[in-house]
Amino acid sequence: MKSLKGRRLLLCAAAAALAAPAAAAAGDPPSSGGVQAPPPPATDSVVSTQSPQVSLTARAGTMLRKVARFRGSAPAGSTVAIERLDGTTWVAVTTATAAADGSYVAAWRGDRVGEHRVRAVLAASGQAVAASATPELAVTVHRPAKATWYGPRFYGRRTACGQRMSRTLLGVAHRTLPCGTQVAVLYKGRRITVPVVDRGPFANGAHWDLTAATAQALRFEHTDRVGAVRVASAQP
């Protein structure tokens, strides 16, 4: 009887151990454990640059048709133009007047998805004074889309792009973008650039599926809208 009771205890312990991974798969994006390194955190990056006469600071990522704000300093009362490079031509997208303390804030509603090269330049009589221009900055406009996350129950398997799924694999699944395509993902001010590593999603009307590590880096815990854009492209 004692032997039979002992066997039952062993079987119960084994069953509990097997159930643990399943429970983890149903939870939030897991934290990295054991010897695996945690994914790098997403950045809430602010970029800035300056010339001798004018400075420029902006967030590196914004959403399509949302207002992006550019801040900086310039001579009091001067007009500052924020320009975007279209092909080989710099085009003003917004202007602002520097206050008495030299500060300015300019607003631009991002109208084109992709990476944009922007700069600040003083304007006199409606004309940009090229000699005053700041070095250019890169600002990315992301397209909003529904996203989900996945991973735990696929750990150890190969993705459609040949990667081995793990709790530290950074990437996204997309139905059509080529494997390896770099995608910038923006979520609640946090931003990370990761490659396409899998195919999907195929449910819930979602356009993107984030790996667990990507979701963890962005603090993305449930189906929600993100901003996403293929890097090194600009589209109407």
C-alpha positions as CSV (number, residue, x, y, z in Angstrom):
1,M,0.0,0.0,0.0
2,K,2.8,2.4,0.9
3,S,4.5,1.6,-2.5
4,L,1.2,2.3,-4.4
5,K,0.7,5.6,-2.5
6,G,4.3,6.7,-3.3
7,R,3.7,6.0,-7.0
8,R,0.6,8.1,-7.0
9,L,2.5,11.0,-5.4
10,L,5.1,10.8,-8.1
11,L,2.5,10.7,-10.9
12,C,0.8,13.8,-9.4
13,A,4.1,15.7,-9.2
14,A,4.9,14.8,-12.9
15,A,1.5,16.0,-14.0
16,A,2.0,19.3,-12.2
17,A,5.4,19.8,-13.9
18,L,3.9,19.2,-17.3
19,A,1.0,21.6,-16.7
20,A,3.4,24.5,-15.8
21,P,4.4,25.3,-19.4
22,A,0.8,25.3,-20.5
23,A,-0.1,27.8,-17.8
24,A,2.8,30.1,-18.9
25,A,1.6,30.0,-22.5
26,A,-1.7,31.5,-21.5
27,G,-0.2,34.4,-19.6
28,D,1.5,37.7,-20.4
29,P,4.8,37.8,-22.4
30,P,7.2,35.9,-20.1
31,S,10.2,37.5,-18.6
32,S,13.5,36.0,-19.7
33,G,14.6,33.3,-17.3
34,G,17.5,30.9,-16.7
35,V,20.6,31.8,-18.7
36,Q,18.8,33.5,-21.5
37,A,19.4,37.2,-21.9
38,P,16.3,39.5,-21.7
39,P,15.3,41.4,-24.9
40,P,16.7,44.9,-25.2
41,P,14.1,47.5,-24.1
42,A,12.3,49.6,-26.7
43,T,13.3,53.2,-26.8
44,D,11.2,56.3,-26.2
45,S,13.8,58.2,-28.3
46,V,14.1,61.9,-28.7
47,V,16.5,63.1,-31.4
48,S,18.1,66.6,-31.6
49,T,20.5,68.6,-33.6
50,Q,21.6,72.2,-33.9
51,S,23.5,74.8,-36.0
52,P,25.1,78.0,-34.7
53,Q,21.7,79.8,-35.1
54,V,18.9,77.3,-34.5
55,S,18.4,74.0,-32.7
56,L,15.8,71.2,-33.3
57,T,14.4,68.4,-31.1
58,A,11.7,65.9,-32.0
59,R,10.5,62.4,-31.2
60,A,12.0,59.8,-33.5
61,G,8.6,58.2,-34.1
62,T,5.0,59.4,-34.6
63,M,1.8,58.1,-36.0
64,L,0.2,58.8,-39.4
65,R,-2.0,61.9,-39.3
66,K,-1.1,62.6,-35.7
67,V,0.5,65.9,-34.7
68,A,4.3,65.7,-34.3
69,R,5.9,68.6,-32.4
70,F,9.3,70.1,-33.2
71,R,11.0,72.2,-30.5
72,G,14.1,74.2,-30.3
73,S,15.7,77.6,-30.0
74,A,16.4,80.5,-32.5
75,P,16.9,84.2,-32.4
76,A,13.9,85.9,-30.7
77,G,11.2,86.9,-33.1
78,S,12.7,84.9,-36.0
79,T,10.7,82.5,-38.2
80,V,11.8,78.9,-38.1
81,A,10.7,76.6,-41.0
82,I,10.7,72.8,-40.5
83,E,11.6,71.2,-43.8
84,R,11.3,67.7,-45.1
85,L,13.5,66.3,-47.9
86,D,11.3,65.3,-50.9
87,G,13.6,63.7,-53.4
88,T,16.4,66.2,-53.8
89,T,14.3,69.3,-52.7
90,W,13.8,70.6,-49.1
91,V,10.1,71.5,-48.6
92,A,8.7,73.4,-45.6
93,V,6.0,71.4,-43.8
94,T,5.4,73.9,-41.0
95,T,6.7,77.1,-39.5
96,A,6.9,78.8,-36.0
97,T,8.0,82.1,-34.5
98,A,10.6,82.1,-31.8
99,A,9.4,83.6,-28.5
100,A,11.2,86.4,-26.6
101,D,13.3,83.7,-24.8
102,G,14.2,82.2,-28.1
103,S,12.1,79.0,-27.8
104,Y,9.8,77.8,-30.5
105,V,7.3,74.9,-31.0
106,A,6.2,73.9,-34.5
107,A,3.5,71.3,-35.2
108,W,3.2,69.0,-38.2
109,R,0.6,66.4,-38.9
110,G,2.5,63.5,-40.4
111,D,0.9,62.8,-43.8
112,R,3.2,60.2,-45.3
113,V,4.2,56.8,-43.9
114,G,8.0,56.1,-43.7
115,E,11.3,57.5,-42.7
116,H,11.7,61.2,-43.3
117,R,14.8,63.5,-43.2
118,V,13.9,66.8,-41.6
119,R,15.8,69.9,-40.6
120,A,15.1,73.4,-39.1
121,V,16.1,76.5,-40.9
122,L,15.6,80.3,-40.4
123,A,13.4,82.0,-42.9
124,A,13.6,85.6,-44.0
125,S,11.1,87.3,-46.3
126,G,9.5,83.9,-46.8
127,Q,12.8,82.4,-48.1
128,A,14.9,79.8,-46.2
129,V,18.4,80.9,-45.3
130,A,20.3,77.7,-46.1
131,A,23.3,78.7,-44.2
132,S,21.3,78.6,-40.9
133,A,20.0,75.1,-41.5
134,T,20.5,72.4,-38.8
135,P,22.0,69.0,-39.7
136,E,19.1,66.7,-40.6
137,L,17.2,64.3,-38.3
138,A,15.4,61.1,-39.1
139,V,11.7,61.1,-38.1
140,T,9.6,58.0,-38.8
141,V,5.8,58.2,-39.4
142,H,4.1,54.8,-38.5
143,R,0.9,53.4,-39.9
144,P,-1.6,52.4,-37.2
145,A,-2.7,48.7,-37.3
146,K,-4.1,46.0,-35.1
147,A,-1.5,43.7,-33.5
148,T,-1.4,40.6,-31.3
149,W,1.5,38.7,-29.7
150,Y,2.5,35.0,-29.6
151,G,5.3,32.7,-28.7
152,P,5.3,30.4,-25.6
153,R,3.6,27.4,-27.1
154,F,5.8,27.6,-30.2
155,Y,9.2,27.7,-28.3
156,G,11.7,25.3,-29.9
157,R,9.8,25.2,-33.3
158,R,11.0,26.7,-36.5
159,T,9.2,29.8,-37.8
160,A,8.1,30.1,-41.5
161,C,11.4,32.1,-42.0
162,G,13.6,29.4,-40.6
163,Q,14.2,31.0,-37.2
164,R,14.0,29.0,-34.0
165,M,11.2,30.4,-31.8
166,S,12.4,31.3,-28.3
167,R,11.5,33.7,-25.5
168,T,14.3,36.0,-26.7
169,L,13.6,36.0,-30.4
170,L,12.8,39.6,-31.5
171,G,10.7,40.0,-34.6
172,V,7.2,40.2,-36.1
173,A,5.0,37.9,-38.2
174,H,3.4,39.4,-41.3
175,R,1.5,37.8,-44.1
176,T,3.3,39.1,-47.1
177,L,6.5,41.1,-46.2
178,P,9.7,39.2,-47.1
179,C,11.5,37.4,-44.3
180,G,14.2,39.7,-42.8
181,T,12.4,42.9,-43.7
182,Q,13.1,45.5,-41.0
183,V,10.0,46.9,-39.4
184,A,9.8,49.8,-36.9
185,V,7.1,49.2,-34.3
186,L,5.7,52.1,-32.1
187,Y,3.5,51.5,-29.1
188,K,2.6,54.1,-26.5
189,G,5.7,56.1,-27.1
190,R,8.1,53.1,-27.1
191,R,9.7,52.1,-30.3
192,I,11.8,49.1,-31.6
193,T,13.0,48.0,-35.0
194,V,12.8,44.2,-35.6
195,P,12.8,41.9,-38.6
196,V,10.0,39.8,-40.1
197,V,10.6,36.3,-38.7
198,D,7.4,34.5,-39.4
199,R,4.1,34.4,-41.3
200,G,0.8,35.5,-39.8
201,P,-1.3,36.6,-38.1
202,F,-4.3,34.7,-39.5
203,A,-7.1,35.6,-37.0
204,N,-8.7,38.5,-35.1
205,G,-8.3,40.8,-38.1
206,A,-4.8,41.6,-36.9
207,H,-2.1,42.9,-39.3
208,W,1.0,42.1,-37.1
209,D,1.9,39.4,-34.7
210,L,4.7,40.3,-32.3
211,T,7.0,37.7,-30.8
212,A,6.9,37.5,-27.0
213,A,10.3,39.2,-26.7
214,T,9.1,42.1,-28.9
215,A,5.9,42.4,-26.9
216,Q,7.9,42.4,-23.7
217,A,10.2,45.1,-24.9
218,L,7.2,47.3,-25.9
219,R,5.2,46.4,-22.8
220,F,2.5,45.2,-25.1
221,E,0.3,42.8,-23.1
222,H,-2.9,42.2,-25.2
223,T,-4.4,42.7,-28.6
224,D,-4.2,46.5,-29.4
225,R,-3.3,49.0,-32.1
226,V,0.4,49.7,-32.8
227,G,2.2,51.9,-35.3
228,A,4.3,49.9,-37.8
229,V,6.3,50.7,-40.9
230,R,8.8,49.0,-43.1
231,V,12.1,50.8,-42.5
232,A,13.8,52.7,-45.3
233,S,10.6,53.4,-47.2
234,A,8.3,56.4,-47.7
235,Q,4.9,56.0,-49.2
236,P,1.9,58.3,-49.7
